Amino acid sequence: MEKSMTIKTLLCKVLLIIFLSCDEAPKSTSHTIAYSSIDSGNVEIYLGDIEGKSNIKSTNENGGYLAWSPNGKHFAFYYKYDERKTWSIHTMNIDGTNRKRLTHEKNKWDNSPAWSPDGKKIVFSRAYRDADKNWKKELWIMNSDGSEQTQIKSLKGGGPYFTKDGRIVFHSENQKSWISIANIDGSDLIQLTDNEAEEQHPEVSPDGKQIAFMSNRDGNHEIYVMNIDGSNQKRLTNNDVDDWYPSWSPDGTQLIFSSLRDGEKSIYIMNKDGAEVRKIIPNATSPAWLKIVQ
């Protein structure tokens, strides 16, 4: 009888361990991250694993503010012309081939491209000074081949990113910069944050439930996270230097971001609660983690 109870107790413990292990999402075991090299200005791809082994491939093409296509075969990015007075959106294959310039508006700053979940659309920001030297910040949408470029006239701001259900989160701007969400036609606008701060670069988690973003509400730019409805806002990083451009891992357990904490722009990784921060790519910025949309 005593032996039977011992076996039963042992079996219960094994089942409990299995249950707890299944209940926790595993951390990403591999890292496929696109970024801009500070040294060359080229778009590069970091291929790393959980053991710390890594390999870097360069497209040998300049570009910034990168966005992966949902199938992982292409990038959208911006590039600067006319002595940096004109910024244009481009796409290219991940090996640097088939580079296409999609926007051509002179003296306009087109930036922050993001793909729709089906890969058919790209939304982007456009900033410029009007005839009275006032800054205008607009949101535009186009087909992924650059055709049918249309301004979302009721929305002002930048840094757009698609949600899983086809809406966009972005930093809306008036006198302040806050994170908002709206339909792609500009309807049903909802303001998610409200601070006397610059709050920018929202990115939705793979499960669609959270938004990571950067804010200087506490003095300098740090990484924050909140629920998709704006609730439960939490600060993840805490430094006296700036942290920017958060991007989620494919399984939603980790975030990468750019930081000046070691005196140079580099890319860091951390758990989604802000723990276990470490540098992974030196002399780099604008990171984007590959997340294949099935």
Stockholm file with secondary structure:
# STOCKHOLM 1.0

chainA/1-294         MEKSMTIKTLLCKVLLIIFLSCDEAPKSTSHTIAYSSIDSGNVEIYLGDIEGKSNIKSTNENGGYLAWSPNGKHFAFYYKYDERKTWSIHTMNIDGTNRKRLTHEKNKWDNSPAWSPDGKKIVFSRAYRDADKNWKKELWIMNSDGSEQTQIKSLKGGGPYFTKDGRIVFHSENQKSWISIANIDGSDLIQLTDNEAEEQHPEVSPDGKQIAFMSNRDGNHEIYVMNIDGSNQKRLTNNDVDDWYPSWSPDGTQLIFSSLRDGEKSIYIMNKDGAEVRKIIPNATSPAWLKIVQ
#=GR chainA/1-294 SS CHHHHHHHHHHHHHHHHHHHHHHSCCCCSEEEEEEEETTTCEEEEEEEETTSCEEEEEEEEECEEEEECTTSSEEEEEEEETTTTEEEEEEEETTSCSCEECCCCTTCEEEEEEECTTSSEEEEEEEEECTTSCEEEEEEEEETTSCSCEEEEEEEEEEEEECTTSCEEEEEESSSEEEEEECTTSCSCEECCCCSSBEEEEEECTTSSEEEEEECTTSSCEEEEEETTSCSCEECCCCSSCEEEEEECTTSSEEEEEECTTSSCEEEEEETTSCSCEEEESSEEEEEECCCCC
#=GC SS_cons         CHHHHHHHHHHHHHHHHHHHHHHSCCCCSEEEEEEEETTTCEEEEEEEETTSCEEEEEEEEECEEEEECTTSSEEEEEEEETTTTEEEEEEEETTSCSCEECCCCTTCEEEEEEECTTSSEEEEEEEEECTTSCEEEEEEEEETTSCSCEEEEEEEEEEEEECTTSCEEEEEESSSEEEEEECTTSCSCEECCCCSSBEEEEEECTTSSEEEEEECTTSSCEEEEEETTSCSCEECCCCSSCEEEEEECTTSSEEEEEECTTSSCEEEEEETTSCSCEEEESSEEEEEECCCCC
//
